[in-house]
Amino acid sequence: MLKRLWRWLKRSFQRLFGNKQTPRLEKQRRVEPPKQLTDAEYESLFLQLLTEVNDGLSRGGAKGFLAANRINEAKLVEWLRGFGEKLLALPTPNDELAKRMMLLGELSIGEVSDVAYDIGRRLGGGETNRQGAEDAEEREEGEAKAEAWFYQGNEQDMAGDFVGAIASYDSALKFKPDYYIAWFSRGIALGNLGRFEEAIASFDNALKIKPDYYIAWLYRGIALGILRQFEEALTSFDSALKIKPDLHDAWINRGMALYNLGRFEEVI
C-alpha cells in the first residue's frame, strides 16, 4: 500500500506542478509598460545587474533581470553610452567595473551587451576580463547541459525507465552539483525502484542545498516510513509542515506514522 501511495503522491505532484498549468498562468499575466527611470535609477539597476553577472548570472537570467524590472532596453543603452563617457573621462582606471562590463558583453543579450563590452574594453579590459568571460561562458554551458540531462531524466522517469532516469540525473549533477531538483527527482526514481535508503540520501542532498524544500521533506518521511523508521519519519513530516502547514499529504502520513507507533490519540 505504501508503494502505491508513493506513486499516487508522485502523480499528484506532477498534476500540481506540471506543465499543464503554464498556459493558464500565462493568460493571467498582465503586460506592464517599461519603467521611466531617472539616471540614478538606471545606474543603481545596472550596477546590480553587473554584480549578479559577476556572481554567475546566465544569459537567460540577465534577460530575466531586464524583464522583471521592466527596463526599456533602448533607454538603457542611451543612458549607458553617457555613463560610459563619464567613466572614460575619469583620470583613474576601474579594472573591476571594466571586467564586469565585459562579462555582461560576453552574455550577448543585445545592444546593451555590445555597448557594455566596448566600454569595459576601453576602461580596462585585458586578459583578466577575457578569462572571466570564458569562465562565465563555461558555467552557462554547464547549466545548459545539466538542464538537458535533467529533462531527459524526467522523460525516462515518466516512461517507467527509472534506472535510465537515475543515470540522466547523475549526468545532470556532474555539471551542476547544487541542482537540488535533480537530487530530489533522483530520489523519487530510486524510491520507485524500492531503493529507499539511497532515495533518502538523495533527498538529504536536495535539502542541504534548499532546506525549505518541503516536498523533499515529505518524500523523505515517506521513505523512512516504508523502512519502518517512524520516529525519523515524523521528524521529516513535521519539518515539511513547519514550512507548509496546509500540506495535507504530510498530515496524513504523519498520522500513519503515529498509528504504527501506537500513539492513537495523536493520530486522531
N, C-alpha and C positions, 0 to 999 in steps of 0.2 A: 504493500500500500504506500509505503514511504517513497519507493522509487516512482510509482505512478504520480504521487504528489509532486515530486521533483520535476517531472516532465510537465505536469499541469502548470506549475508555477512558472516554468520557463516559457510556456506558450502565453501565459498571462502577461509576462514581462514584455514579450515581443509585441503583443497586441497593444499594450500601453505605450510602448516607446518606439514602435516600428515606424517604417517609412509611410504607412498609410495615413498617418496624422498630418504629414507635412503639407499636403495641398490645402487642408482646412486652415492651418496656421498662416499659410501664405496669403490666403484670401482675406484674413482678418487684419493683416499688417497694413498700416497706413503709411503712405509715402509722404515724407515731410520734406519741405524745401531746404536747400543748403543754408547754413547759418551765415549771417552777415557779421563778420568778425572785425575787431579792431586789430591794429598791428601788434599790440601787446598780446592779444589772444592768439593770433597766428603764431607768434614766437613761442608762447607757452606750449601750445599743442605740437608744434614742430619739434621742439626740444624733447617733449615727452615721447614723440614718435621715434626720434633718434635714439633715445635711451632704450626703448623697447627693441629696436632693431639691433642695437649693440648687445642686448641680452639674448638675442637669438630669434627674434620675431621673423616669421616666414613671409614669403611674398603674399600669400593669402591673408596672413594676419595683418600686414601693412595695409592692404586694400580694405580689410575689415575695419581697421582703425579710422581710416578716412571716412568710410561709410557711416560708422557708428557715431562719429562726431559731426556728420552732415557737413563736411567741408567741401566747398566749391573748389575743385582742383585748379581751374583756370585762375581763380583769385589767389589761391595758394602759390601757384607758380609766379604770378605777378609780384606777390609780396616777397617771395624767396629771392627773386632776382635783385630786388632792392636791398634785402637783408644781406645778400652775398656781397654786394658792392661795399656796404658798410664794413663788413668783416675784412674784406681785402684791403680796405683803406687803413686798417689799424697797423701800427708800427711793429707789433709782435705777432708771431705766428701762433696758431692754435691747432697743434697736431691732433689732439683728441677729437675736437669737433670736426676737423678735416677727415679723420678716419671714419667717424660715424656717418658723415655725409656720403662718403664713398661706399660704405656698406649699403646705405639706402639706394645709392645709384645702382649697385650690383643686383638689387632685387627686381629692377626693371618693371616698375609698376606704372609707367607712363612718363609724361614730360617732367613731373616733379623729380623723378629719379635722375633723368638726364641732367637737369639743372643742378641738382644737389651734387652729383658726381663731378661736374665741371667745377663747381665752387670748391669742393673738397680737394680736387687735384691742384687747383691754383693756390688754395690756402695752405696746404701742407703736403698731402698725398704721400707718395713714397712707398717703399716696399712693405711697410707695416700695414698700410691700408689694403694693398693687394692681397696680402696674406689673410687679413681679416675678412675680406670679401670672399676669398676662396674657402675659408672656414665656414662662413655663413651659407655659401652655396652647397658645401658638403653636408651641413646639417639639414638643409632643406631637402636634398636628395634622399638622405637617410629617412626623414619623416615621410616622404612620398612612398618610399619602398615599404616602410613599416605599415602604412595605411593599406597599400596594395595587398600585402600578405594578410593583414587583419581581415579585409573584406573577403578574400579568398577563403580564409578560415571560417567566416560566418556562413558562406555558401555551402562549404563542406559539412558544417555542423547541421544546417537545415536539411541537408540531404541524408543525414544519418551517418556520415563518414567522420566519426568522432576522432579516430586515430589520425586521419589526414588533417582534420581541423587543428588538432594539438600541434602537429608539425608546422602548420602555417602560422599559428600563434607564436610558436618558438622562433620562427624566422622573423616575424614582426618585432619580437622583443630583442633580437640581436641588433637590430637597427635603432630601436628605441626602448631601452630597458625600463624607463619610467612610464610606459604605456599601460596605465592601470586598467583600462577597459580590456586590453588584450589579456592581462593576467586574470581578470575576472572571467572572461569568456573561456579561457583555457581551463579554469576551474570547473565551469559548467560542463565542458566536454569530458573532462576527467570523471566528473560525477556520473555522467550518463554511461560511462564505461564501468562504473562501480569502484573506481579508484578514489575513494573518498578521502583518504589521508593525504594523497597528492593534491586533491582538489582543495582541501583546507590550506595547504601550503601556498597554493596559487592565490586563494582569497586573501591570505595573510600578506602576500606581496602587494596585492592591489591596495590593501588597507594601510600598509606602510607609506605608500605614495599619497593616498587620499583617505585619511582616517574617517571622513564624514560620508563615505560611500555606503549608505545604509543598505543597499541591495546586496552588497558583498557580505555585510554582517548577517543579513537574513539567510543567505545561502550557506554561509559558514555554519550558522546554527543548525540548519537542516542536515548538513553533512555530519556534524557532531552528533545529532540525534540519531541518525542512521547507525553510527558507530556506538550508540548507547552511552555516549558521554554527555549525559543530560544536564549536569551542573554547568559544564562549559557551554553547552548549547543555550542554556538560559542566559548566561552572560552575553552571548552574541545577540540573542533576540532583544535583550534589554538595551544593548548598545545601539541596535537599529532603532528602537523605539525612542531613545533619547534624542535621536536626530529627526525622526519622523514619527510622532506619537500616533498618527492615524493609519499606520501601516498594518492593516488588518491581518495580512498573512503572518506577520511576526506575532501578533496576539494569539492567533490560532495555534501556531507551532509552539509558542511559549506554553499554552495550556496543555498541549500534548506532552511536552517535556515534564511539566509538573505532574501530570497524570502518571507517567512512568516512574516518577519519584515517589508516588504515593501521597502527594500533597494535595488532596482532593478539594479542600476548602479554597485553596489558592487557585485551583483550576476553575472553580465557579466564578 
